[in-house]
Amino acid sequence: MDVKLRFFAVFFLILFESCSSESKPVSAKVAKSFFDLKGYFEGEVQRLHSFGKARKIVMADGKHEERIIDNVHFERELDAFSSSDINRPAWSDKYTVDSIFNEQMELVQLVIKADDEKLKTRKVTVDFERTIITKVDIENNTSSSIATSSQRLIYQPTIGYSIESHQKVTMAGDQVFKVEVQFLE
């Protein structure tokens, strides 16, 4: 990683130390190379315990099911987001970071893209409004000789999240699966 990119990465991590989500500060450590997805979602799991209910909509193979859930296990529900964390020492030079600032020099978007097509997490986009995270958008892809799959994860701290998976399996066809969860108070 060149010196300039490393400087910006450290700068943004320090900036994230002072950022906050709706009610809890963003947990980012200066030792991390990129945005700390795992730490952020650990904090969100704690914050979400205050939500009593959630509306969960599951769509698979053209079928649709909707339920109100009283006791949501956010640790399990948000695991797909946490497991997309890209902060591993071996990957420090495998991603490119791009930042967008507004006229007031506030960070409005952070985009992290994989340079290596073999990596599962291909893109992480974090949107900010006045240093508060408003959206996390993750794109994951995997492939083997038997199957290819893509996954899109979108998390909005005040609204909910969605996980959409597409899978192509040799001689079995395409499968699409989508989960949407809306936070209810």
N, C-alpha and C positions, 0 to 999 in steps of 0.2 A: 504494500500500500504506500503510495507516495506521501511525502511529508505534509503536503497541503491537505490532502484528503483526511489524513489522520488528525490534523489540527481541527478540521471542521467536525469530525466525528466526536472528538473530545469536547469541543465547544458545545455541540448539541446535547451531549450527555450531561454536561454541567447545566445547560439550560433546562433539561428534563428534571433535574433535581429540584428546580424551583417551580416546575409546572404542577398543576393539580387537576384531578378529574373533578367530578361534581362535588364530592365532599372529602375525598382522601387525596393526599399528594401522590404523584406518580413515583413509583419506586424504580429508579434507574441508578445504576452504580457506575462510577467513573471507569471502573475496570472493564466494563462491557464495551465492545467495539461498535455495536449497533443499538437500535432501540430495544429495550429489554422487555420483550413480549411476555416472557414467563413471569417476571416480576410485576409487570402491569396487571396481568390477569389474576395473579395471586391477590393483589390489592382489590381488584374488582370483585372477586369471590367474597371477600370480607365485607365489602360495601353492599353487595347485593343481598346479604342475609336480612337486610331491613325490608326488602320487598317480600310481601306476604304471598303473592300469587303471580302466576304467569300464564299467558295463553300460548299454547304450543300447537302448531300446525305442522303436520307431517304429510308429505306428498311423495308417493312412490308408485311407479308403474301406472300412472293415471288415477290412482286412488288418493283420496284426501280424507284426513282425519284431524279433528280439532278438539282440544280439551283444555279445561282450566285446571292447572296444577297448583295445589296448595303448598306443598313442600318440595320446592325445586332444589335439587342437588347441583348447585352451580359448579362445584369442583369437577364433577363428571361432565356437565353440560359444556363447560368452557375448555375442556381438556384439548380439543382439537386446535384451539387458538394457542394455548400455552405450548403445545408440542410443536408448533411452527416456529419456535424460537430459533434464531440463527446465530446466537452468541456462543460459538465454539472457537477455540483458538485456531484450529485447522482451517476455518472458513474466513479468517480475518481479511484475506485478500481475494475472496471469492464473490464479493458483492460490491456494487457501486451505489453510493449515497448521493441523492440529489435533494436539495432543499429549496423551498419557495417561501419568500418573505413578502409581506405587504409593504405599503409605503412607510409605515411606522417602524419598519424593520422587525416586526413580530413574525415568528415562524408560523406559517399557515399550512404547510404541507411538507412532509418528509417522505421521500420515495426511496426504497431500498430494493435494488434489482440484482438478481443472481447473474453472475458472469459465466457460470458453469451450468450447462443444461442438465447435468446429472443431479443437481441439488433438488430436493423435494420442494422447498419453499422458494418459489420463483420471484415473488414480488410482495413487498409489504408497503402499504401506503397508510400514513397516519395523518389525519386532518386535525388542525387546531383552530380554535377561535379564542383569541386573547389568552393564549398559553394553556387553554383547557382542551383536552382531547375530545373531539366530537365524533370521530369515526376511525376505526381500524379496519383496513381491507387487506385480506391476505389471499394470494393465489398459490396453490400447491399443485404440482404435477409429478406423477410417477409413471414409469413404463417398464415393462418387461417383455419377453417374447410372447407371453400369454395374454397380457392385458395392459391397457393404458388407462390412467384415471386422472381426472382434474378435479380440483376442489376450490370453491370460492367461499371464503368466510368473511362476513361483514358484521362488525360489532359497533353499535351506537350506544354509549353508556346510559343515555336517558330514555331510549326507546326499546332496545332489544337487540337481537342478532339473528343472522340466518347462516345456514351452512348448506351449500348446494354441491352435490357430487355427481360427476358424470363418469361412467366406467364403460369401456369397450373391452369385451372379452372375446378372444378369438373363438369363432364358431358358436358363440352364445348371444351375440347381439349387444345392443347398448342398454345401459340402465341409468336412470336418472333418479336421484333421491334428494329431497329438499326438506329442511327443517327450518321453521321460523318461530321465534319466541319473542313475545311482546311482554315487557314488564308491566305488571299491574300492581297498584299500591293497595 
